[in-house]
Amino acid sequence: MENQGVSALLVELFRSIAQDVAIVVFMIFVGERLVQFLEPIVKPALTWLQRVLHLPDGWVMMVFPWLVVGAMVATTELNIFAPFIPRPWVGRVLTVIFCGGGSNMLHDVWPKDAA
């Protein structure tokens, strides 16, 4: 009887983890597509901003994906670290950092072929 309770708890835990992974992959995908769509539109303004603020070359375009994902996280209040971190804003900041990596993050996490 006790084993059934433990197995049900483990099933629920794995289901929760699978949902979180699916949300993360979805956010990375949507964020990447939004960045690709918005980049040609906002690149002239971001280049101008970079020149006016005397920022290093490419810095604004490097930060742009995190700004896009930050807007998505702010509007959806997504916090994938909620089970681990009690402060919601800290979890959201970590969510933005994690999901803002885009395809680079997926490439780093995804298993590589042994070609």
Stockholm file with secondary structure:
# STOCKHOLM 1.0

chainA/1-115         MENQGVSALLVELFRSIAQDVAIVVFMIFVGERLVQFLEPIVKPALTWLQRVLHLPDGWVMMVFPWLVVGAMVATTELNIFAPFIPRPWVGRVLTVIFCGGGSNMLHDVWPKDAA
#=GR chainA/1-115 SS CHHHHHHHHHHHHHHHHHHHHHHHHHHHHHHHHHHHHHHHHHHHHHHHHHHHTTCCTTHHHHHHHHHHHHHHHHHHTCCTTTTTCSCHHHHHHHHHHHHTTTHHHHHHHSCCCCC
#=GC SS_cons         CHHHHHHHHHHHHHHHHHHHHHHHHHHHHHHHHHHHHHHHHHHHHHHHHHHHTTCCTTHHHHHHHHHHHHHHHHHHTCCTTTTTCSCHHHHHHHHHHHHTTTHHHHHHHSCCCCC
//
